[in-house]
Amino acid sequence: MTVSLTQAKILVIDDFQGMRTMLRDFVKAMGVTHVDTAANGKEALSQLRNTRYSIVICDFNLGTGQNGQQVLDEARMHDYIGVSTIWVMVTAEKTTDMVMGAAEVKPDDYLLKPINQSLLEARLEKLILRKQSLGGIEAAIKAKDFAGAVAQCDQQLQGQVPNPQEILRIKGDLLITLGDFEMARALFESVLATRSVPWARTGLGKVHYLTGNYAAARDVFQQVLNENRMFIEASDWLVKSLVALGEGSQAQQVLLDAVKLSPNSSARQKALGEAAYRNGEMDIAQAAFEKNIKISEFSAHKSAAVYAGLARVLSKKDAPDEALKVLARSKSAFKDNPEAAIQTAAAESAVYQTMGQADKAQAAMAQAEQLMASLPGKATPETAMEMAQALFALGKKDQACNLMRDLVKNNHENVEIARQIESVFQGANLGAEGAALIKESKQEVININNEGVVLAKKGEFLEGAKLLRTAVKNLPNSEMVILNLCALLIGLMNKEGKSEDLIQEVRALLDRVFILNPANKKYQLYAGALARMTGGK
């Protein structure tokens, strides 16, 4: 939002009425006419959902419920704020935990209490000047027009903007989102050619990781941490690289070092719990999962998978009764959440199996399967993997393999999911069989696509469409299969003329891809082709 301070819409969030009133009066005295206030995270998120604020002034400690870090995190997650929104975190605390936690969600500025009007006004004027160039970029991102957002970045960089580093950073992130790794690499390397900047080096590491060069990624992320150990985002990517290289013990150590610096990241505590579980370090896994549950109590990242993970740890530690109590808490915490219900029932089945209570294990699994059937093609990979682990524990190997086979096929280009599936098979002592299943399943999808492409090139569009429609029916979440069917149907219409039924079919397929991955480059390509074909209708 490119507005002046007097035109800004401002939200003040603080649990103390006196502080809210004082901050509201400060900004009103600056000439601001639109000022709203919120007393806690729930009120704040409700107002952020309904109003696009240009400035948010938020206390870090909001009493019972979400803290300021969690409110900012959730506001970003739900797209209630954009890159041009100014978020100022206010705090009276200077503890390392608070500083690192707040730093991880990257507010635009921090203010230490006590605050006076002149200090606040000076900071806000400075931030507005810095953010004024980001309005067009934000509008394009909000419209999911990532290529347009990159063009906006280029346009801004051609002028005399006060924040070129911020725009370059946004552009780098956008290029990665678009999968344009060569352009992203060139951008990060050009920045690093002038000086070593942690965000640019981390971006370069991401490019290495996402293009499968895990050893180079590991070395780059390690260099970032050697130069600046407080740039903790690099730790998370270093862990991913180490796991991909099969260096699980080192990954766990990196996570342990990271949580010592910043213990209030729920995602990192979850990753530590999972890594320690894979490494057989049950005490560490238990502590990490319990910490996650504690700090996520009021967070949008609260996860039934963590409760299931803790139950698995307790079951391994020969404490199945405690594991069942954890799962009972999960049922209470995630009422009316079918995904959570599946994960909890599957974990419950595995616990009963270790207790030798086969009937209860089968009953819990039957419930999980019934719930899974009610979400055809919609269950998350995390839920599918929880199911597979429980099925392996029950000795239902074929069902577990089928579930994992479908997951690979629907995500055959997703390296991270493939790694997690490998871990599930390794947990069942079927590592070699899992690796073979992943390889075969990926190849099967590639073969189907290749066959469809060959038929299209030969002009046999109807045969190709028949083949790929069946593939899409079986693999409703495979972006590549869906988009190849789009291409084939567009080719068919170019050859034989437009058809309203085919136009609607392509439109529905593109809508599905947009939900799966709005940054998919081929989505933009085919959406443009369809728009030209239909005259923009």
C-alpha positions, -999 to +999 in steps of 0.1 A: +000+000+000+017+032-011+001+057+012+013+085+034+012+082+071-020+103+074-037+081+048-026+049+065-050+023+080-034+013+113-042-016+136-028-014+172-026-048+190-019-048+227-035-067+256-032-037+280-059-011+274-037+017+287-010+009+261-036+005+233-050+039+241-016+055+243-005+041+209-039+050+193-036+085+206+000+088+193-010+079+158-041+101+159-019+130+169+002+123+138-030+130+117-040+094+111-078+090+110-083+053+105-070+035+137-084+002+150-074-016+181-073-053+192-068-067+227-056-102+217-045-124+188-080-136+180-094-101+177-064-090+157-067-118+132-105-112+128-098-075+120-069-084+097-091-108+078-117-080+071-095-050+066-063-045+046-041-025+070-011-006+058+005-005+093+002-029+122+017-020+156+017-052+176+029-060+211+049-093+213+034-104+246-004-106+243-012-125+275-031-157+273-034-170+237-013-162+207+017-139+210+027-113+185+051-137+166+022-162+161-002-135+150+022-122+124+029-158+113-008-166+109-015-132+091+011-141+065-001-177+062-036-165+054-024-136+032-040-110+055-009-088+049+014-083+020+050-073+013+041-036+015+024-039+049+044-024+077+045-046+108+062-031+139+067-054+168+067-037+202+082-054+233+094-047+268+114-080+267+150-084+256+154-122+262+172-142+236+141-165+231+119-135+224+144-117+201+151-149+181+115-159+179+104-124+167+134-123+143+123-155+126+090-141+115+108-110+102+087-079+112+097-047+096+110-032+128+111-036+166+104-010+192+115-014+228+092+001+255+090+028+267+079+045+234+072+081+228+053+097+199+083+113+182+102+080+181+072+061+167+065+088+141+101+088+129+102+051+125+069+049+107+078+077+083+111+059+075+093+025+070+067+041+047+094+056+025+110+021+023+078+003+015+063+028-010+078+010-040+062-024-031+025-017-038+025-030-074+046-060-065+021-069-037-009-065-060+007-089-085+015-114-058-020-112-043-034-120-078-010-150-080+006-133-110+042-141-100+057-134-134+040-100-132+054-095-098+089-102-111+083-076-139+073-051-112+105-058-093+125-052-125+107-019-131+114-007-095+150-017-097+155+004-128+146+035-108+162+051-077+144+030-050+155+033-013+153-004-008+170-023-037+182-051-015+146-058-003+133-058-039+161-081-050+153-105-022+116-105-031+125-111-067+148-140-058+120-156-038+096-151-067+119-167-092+123-198-069+085-199-066+082-199-104+108-227-106+131-204-127+162-216-109+187-204-135+175-168-132+174-171-094+209-184-093+221-156-115+204-130-092+219-144-060+254-148-075+253-112-088+244-100-053+272-121-037+297-108-063+296-075-045+294-087-009+285-117+012+248-113+022+232-142+042+198-139+024+215-141-010+238-170+000+208-189+015+189-183-017+218-198-037+217-228-014+180-232-020+186-233-057+212-260-052+188-280-030+158-276-053+178-287-083+191-318-065+226-307-058+225-315-021+262-316-014+266-280-028+235-269-009+249-284+024+282-265+019+265-232+011+241-233+041+270-243+064+290-213+051+260-190+059+260-203+095+297-201+098+295-164+088+263-156+107+250-183+130+220-161+139+206-164+103+187-194+114+167-200+083+199-215+069+198-242+096+164-255+084+177-258+048+210-273+060+189-300+078+170-307+046+202-311+027+218-334+053+187-356+054+187-358+016+224-369+018+215-396+043+234-377+071+206-380+097+228-377+128+243-344+116+209-332+107+197-338+143+227-320+157+220-290+135+185-289+148+196-292+184+220-263+179+192-243+162+166-249+190+191-238+216+193-204+198+156-202+190+135-227+210+100-213+200+098-224+164+071-251+163+082-262+128+118-268+140+107-286+171+086-309+150+115-315+126+138-323+156+112-347+169+110-365+136+148-366+131+154-379+166+127-406+161+144-418+129+177-418+147+163-438+176+169-409+201+135-413+219+142-389+248+151-361+224+122-369+202+098-368+232+111-335+244+109-319+210+073-331+203+062-320+238+078-286+233+060-283+200+026-291+215+032-265+243+043-236+220+017-244+193-013-244+217-026-211+202-008-213+169-020-219+133+007-246+132-009-268+158-007-303+143-023-336+150+008-352+134+029-341+163+005-357+188+007-389+166+045-386+166+046-383+204+024-413+207+048-433+185+077-423+207+059-432+239+049-465+224+086-472+216+095-463+251+071-490+264+046-464+277+015-473+255-010-460+281+007-426+280+006-428+242-032-434+243-036-404+267-018-382+242-041-394+214-071-387+236-058-351+239-054-350+202-091-360+197-101-332+220-078-306+205-088-313+168-126-318+170-144-317+136-111-320+118-112-351+095-075-350+086-066-350+123-091-378+130-075-400+104-040-394+118-051-400+154-070-432+146-041-445+126-017-438+154-041-453+179-042-485+158-003-487+158-003-483+196-029-510+202-009-533+179+022-529+201+000-537+232-011-569+216-047-558+214-054-568+178-091-562+179-088-526+190-060-521+165-082-534+137-111-513+149-091-481+150-077-488+115-112-495+102-122-460+115-091-444+099-099-461+065-135-450+066-125-415+073-099-417+045-125-429+021-146-398+029-117-376+016-110-391-018-078-376-033-078-348-006-058-364+022-025-347+027+008-365+022+014-363+059-019-381+066-012-408+039+022-415+055+007-418+090-018-443+076+010-463+058+030-465+090+000-479+109-008-503+080+027-516+081+025-521+119-007-542+113+010-563+087-011-549+059+019-544+037+001-544+003-023-517+014+005-496+028+025-500-005-005-491-026-010-459-005+026-450-009+026-458-046-004-434-052+014-408-032+046-410-053+026-409-085+007-378-074+039-361-064+065-378-086+086-346-090+085-337-052+119-346-037+109-339-002+079-362-003+099-390-018+124-387+010+097-389+036+082-420+019+117-436+019+118-429+057+084-447+061+097-478+043+129-477+063+109-475+095+092-508+084+126-523+076+117-523+039+141-497+027+152-514-005+117-524-014+106-488-008+133-474-030+123-497-058+086-488-054+094-451-056+115-456-087+089-477-105+060-454-096+079-424-109+087-441-141+051-452-145+039-416-145+067-406-169+057-434-193+020-424-193+029-388-200+054-397-227+028-419-244+003-390-242+028-366-257+037-390-285+000-394-294-005-357-294+026-352-317+011-378-341-021-358-341-040-386-323-056-362-298-086-384-290-065-414-281-042-392-261-070-375-242-085-409-234-052-421-219-046-389-199-082-386-187-078-420-171-044-410-156-059-378-142-088-398-126-062-421-109-038-393-101-059-362-093-030-343-077-004-348-104+003-314-119+022-328-148-005-352-159-032-326-155-013-300-175-004-324-203-041-332-206-047-295-208-021-292-236-036-321-255-072-307-253-061-273-264-043-290-293-074-309-301-094-277-303-068-260-324-071-288-349-109-294-349-123-262-336-135-249-303-159-269-281-177-255-251-174-288-233-137-290-239-132-254-229-150-261-196-129-292-191-096-273-196-108-246-173-116-271-145-082-288-150-064-254-148-084-245-116-072-277-100-036-270-109-040-234-095-051-249-062-022-273-061+004-248-072-005-213-084+031-207-094+033-235-119+048-220-150+028-242-174-004-232-157+003-196-167+012-208-203-020-228-208-043-203-190-030-177-215-036-200-244-072-207-233-078-170-228-066-163-263-088-191-277-119-179-259-113-142-264-106-137-227-139-151-216 
